[in-house]
Amino acid sequence: MTGPKPPADDLPDPIDELSVEGRARIREGLAAMRRRPGRRAKGLVIVNTGNGKGKTTAALGVLLRAWGRDLRVIALQFLKQQSANWGESRAARKMGIEIIPLGGGFTWMSADLEKDKALARAGWERCREAIESGRYDLVVLDELTYCFKYGWLELDVCLEVIRRRPAGQHVIITGRDAPPELIEFADLVTEMREIKHPFTSGILAQKGIEF
């Protein structure tokens, strides 16, 4: 009688089971793929959207990975208040990474939407300069989609700036309700879908998790 199957995590990797010759053939195949004439590096436009948590978190995770690879990175946040001191802001200062809040706080609670509109437009000029300057390999435009939703920025104008960005530069855009034109324009789109949230059970936002 055979014993119980080991947990999936304990199963051997099929590649580890190959002979030396088999592993060599796999390495040769991968090397051949990297040499393909049609294979090329490309600056990506990445969109994190949807009603679930994690859009900004995922973007900052990529920013951290890129920084670890010595890429020049910056994140600009459209809704976060300019005096914000969130966990990511504190971490960025310690690491010497630019994470710059551009907004006036939570817009849907704002008493002065015209002021928020002006902040968004001024913020976009700062983003445009960061993109066009060539100083950065990765630019995160956090919460940018809300500016399109509220009509503060023209999507076509922003996409044209991103389209003309320096070769090889990556741009990550986050926020709910990404417009169809942006989704079509992007190279990679991920939708975060809320399944369960502690807030609905009366649990407050947690330090280090939400802020």
N, C-alpha and C positions, 0 to 999 in steps of 0.2 A: 504494500500500500504506500502510495506516495504521500509525502507530508504536505502541509499547507504551502501555498505559493508565498514567496516573500513579498513584502510591500513593494509597490512599483518603484519607489526610490532606491530600493536595494538591488534591483535587477541590474545585471551587467550591461554596460553600453555595448551595443552590437559592434561598434567600431573596435572596441578593445578586444573583441573576440577574434578579429581578423588576424591573418598571418602578417608577418613583416612585409611580404610582397603585396598583400591586399591593402595594407595601410599606405604603402608607397604609391600604389596605383591611385588611391583616393587623393593623396597629396598632389600627384602629377595632374590629375583632372582638375583640381581646384586652381592650380597654378596656370593651367591652360585657359580656364575661364577668365582669370585676371588679365591674361594677355590678349583677350579677344579684341579685335579692332573696334568693335562697336561699344565696348565697355568704357565708361568714362565717369569721372567724378562730376558732380553737379551740385550747385547750391540749391537746397530744397526749400520749398514753402510748405510749412507744416501747420495744420489747423487742429486745435483741440476745442471741441464744442460739445453741446449737450447739456442736459439739466442736472447731471451728476457732479459730485465733488471730484477734484483731482486735476482740473484743466491747467491751473497755474502750477500746481505741484509737479505735474509731468513736465511742463515747460522748464521749470527751474531745475529739474533733475537732468534734463538734456544740457542745460546751461552749465551745470556743475561738471558733467562728463566732458563737455567741450573744453572748459577751463582746465580740467585735469590733463587734457591733451595739448595744452598750451595754445589753444585758440583764443582769440581776442573776443570777449563777450560783453554784452550789455543787455539789461532788461529795463523796459520803460512801462510803467503801470498807469493806465488811464483813469481808473476810479479811486485808487488809493490816495488818501489825503497826503499832501506834500510834506506834512510834518509827521507822517506815519513812522512808527518804530516797531513794526512787526518782526517776528522771528527771522524771516528771510532777510530783512533789512539789517538786523544785528549781525547775522552770519556774514552777509556780504561785506560789511565794514571790516570784520575780522580777517576776511580773506582778500580784501582789496578788490572786490568785484563791484561793478557799477549796477545797482538796482535802484532806479530812480522813480519815485511816485510823482505823478503829474496832476492828479485830480484834486477834488474837494471833499472826498468822502463818499458815502453811499448815496448814489444819485437818486434812487427811487424814494429817498427820504428827504431830498433836498428842498429847501424853500426858495431857491434861486436858480432855476434851470438855465436862465440866460448866462449866468456866471459860469455854470458848468459847461455850457456850450463854448464859451470863450476859452475856458481852461483846456477843453478838448482840442480846439483848433491850435492854440499855442503849443499844446503838447505834441500835436502831430508835426508841427514845424521842427520841433526838437528831434522827433523820430526820423523825419525826412533827412535832416542834417546828419544824423548818426548813420543812416543807411547809405547816403551818397558820399560820405566822407572817405569810405574805404578803410576806416580805422578798425572795423570790427568784422570778424568772421561769422559771428552769430548774433542776431538781434531778436530779442523777444519783445513782442508788442502785446503786452498782457491786457486783457479786457477790451481790446480794440473793437470787437464786434458790437459792443453796446453803443459805440459812437455811430455806427451805421444804423442800428435799430432806432435810436432816438433822432436820427437825421442831422447829427452834428457835423459829420464828415461825409464827403462824397466818395462812394466806393470806387468809382472809376478813377478818380484822381489818385487815391491811395494805391490802387493796383498798378497804375502806370509807374509810380515811383518804385514799387517793389519789382516790377518787370525790368526796369532799367538799372537795378542794383548791380554792384560790382560782381564780376564773375566769381563763382564759388561761395558767395555769401549765403548763409542760411537765415531764414526768417521764420519765427514761430509766432502764430497769432492765436490768442485764446479768447473764450467768451461764449456765452449761450447764443443761440439763434444765428449762427453763421449764415449769411445770405447764400443762395444757390450759386451766384456768380463767383463768390469766394471759394466755395467748395469745388467748383469746376476748375478754378485757376490753380488750386493747391496741388502739390505732389503727394502729400500724405494727409489724410483727414481721419481723426479719431473722434468718435462720439461717446462721451461719458454718460451713462444712463443710470439714474438713481433707482436703486432697488430698495434700499432701506437707509434711514438717516436717524441718528440719535436724537436730533432736535424734535422729531415727532413724538418722542417718548419723554420730553421735558428735560433732556440732558443739555446743559449749556455748552457753548463752544469751549474747547480745551486748549490751554496754553501749550504751544509746541505742535498741535495738530491743526487747528484752524488759524492760529495767529502767532 
